Amino acid sequence: MLGKQVANAIASLSADALRVMTLELAHGNTIVEVHEGIQLAKPVDIAQLKAIPGIAEIIANATVKESHLAIGSDVISWQTPPVENKFAKGAAYLSGVGYVPISEAKISVTDYGYRRSDATYDVVSVWDGNFFRLDDHIARFRRSMDGLRMHPPESNDDIKRILHEILRLSGLKNAYVAMDCLRGVPPPGAPRRTDFCAQYIICYCIPYAWLIAKDIQETRGAYIVTSKVPRIPDECVDPTIKNFHWGDLTKASFAAYDQGADTAILLDQKGNLTEGPGFNICLIHTSSTPIRVVTPERGCLLGVTRQSVIELCEDMGFECEVRAVPKEEMERADEVFICTTAGGIMPISKVDGVDKCGGKPGPVTMAMRTRYWEKRAEGWHAEQISY
Ligand SMILES: Cc1ncc(COP(=O)(O)O)c(C=O)c1O
């Protein structure tokens, strides 16, 4: 049995103090079940405790666990107050600032990134503690930055390290992870010229977000309408550079909500499908052999999920065509789905008020969706995070 003096001294330790002490002294390996609960609250002077005769030997034979200390048949347990992780709701990195909790990530109102939407970005997902196609996202981010003549100080390797670090800080296992590059602002007193700005990077992670709620995907499928607002022409804003010129996409979204739909698809000036607010579109012709999946070639972001769809088609023995897709083809397609980092492959069950597949998610779409998540779980294009 523990001496009364020792037991009292240990019992009066704070959990932190106890851990410090036992880290120093414990080499023991006996594991004994907890049978006595003693809350350790008051901090104690470790030097004083160490001075108790025989304490070193006693503690040397102790086993320290997260919530208890076992010495022979004596067990002292404690309740460790939950350590609040200030990054748990999300973590961010800002060039020149460093790592901050998501709620503290701020930009200047004078920044052209905010003032003029002069920014580019990319979004990569994390699922089960793994990035998906991280190198592809960073490569596209770099192409977007180069395309806009943005040259922040961070290299691709730096960005990768930063993204790993924000995930590690937050502990998030399923996350929406953004990397943004903002134009910056000309130095004080300098002319308001874009080329005088110094660009900088913001990276952040928050819990994973679904573009279309998961239960909608799995029950009724999403409803889409064709927007009367055309997609801004490629000559004005290059859609392959991920951007925040969302005026057309936002207008189309509101028109869709007004019609009871979940989202909208925008056409180009020739009446071909382009993309929607945050996603690429794919059609499936199930009656052809092999099954054919069709997706627009131009007028849209070259989506990383779209690329995964192209690879999945090969995997599943489907033919995939990347070409101009007239709106009418969507009307006669057997199935329609949308795809994006924030949700993967998502079924559309109604187009412009007309049911697809009897108003239910299409079976081929759902098979592709299942395979997509299965392959991810198997480590497809995965990069593991060390938390
Ligand atoms: C306009 C637009 N198109 C397509 C996509 C899909 O791209 P990805 O699959 O790379 O996420 C997005 C993603 O945010 C987007 O914003």
The ligand as a MOL file (V3000), in Angstrom:
LIG
                    3D

  0  0  0     0  0            999 V3000
M  V30 BEGIN CTAB
M  V30 COUNTS 16 16 0 0 0
M  V30 BEGIN ATOM
M  V30 1 C -16.7810 26.6850 -61.0770 0
M  V30 2 C -16.2960 25.3270 -60.6810 0
M  V30 3 N -16.3010 24.3390 -61.5750 0
M  V30 4 C -15.8970 23.0910 -61.2380 0
M  V30 5 C -15.4650 22.7920 -59.9530 0
M  V30 6 C -15.0350 21.3810 -59.6020 0
M  V30 7 O -13.6410 21.3120 -59.4930 0
M  V30 8 P -12.9070 20.2500 -58.5610 0
M  V30 9 O -13.4180 18.9250 -58.9250 0
M  V30 10 O -11.4710 20.4190 -58.8740 0
M  V30 11 O -13.2420 20.6100 -57.1520 0
M  V30 12 C -15.4230 23.8100 -59.0080 0
M  V30 13 C -14.9610 23.5290 -57.6590 0
M  V30 14 O -15.0140 24.3290 -56.7740 0
M  V30 15 C -15.8360 25.1130 -59.3680 0
M  V30 16 O -15.8250 26.1140 -58.4870 0
M  V30 END ATOM
M  V30 BEGIN BOND
M  V30 1 1 1 2
M  V30 2 1 2 3
M  V30 3 2 2 15
M  V30 4 2 3 4
M  V30 5 1 4 5
M  V30 6 1 5 6
M  V30 7 2 5 12
M  V30 8 1 6 7
M  V30 9 1 7 8
M  V30 10 2 8 9
M  V30 11 1 8 10
M  V30 12 1 8 11
M  V30 13 1 12 13
M  V30 14 1 12 15
M  V30 15 2 13 14
M  V30 16 1 15 16
M  V30 END BOND
M  V30 END CTAB
M  END
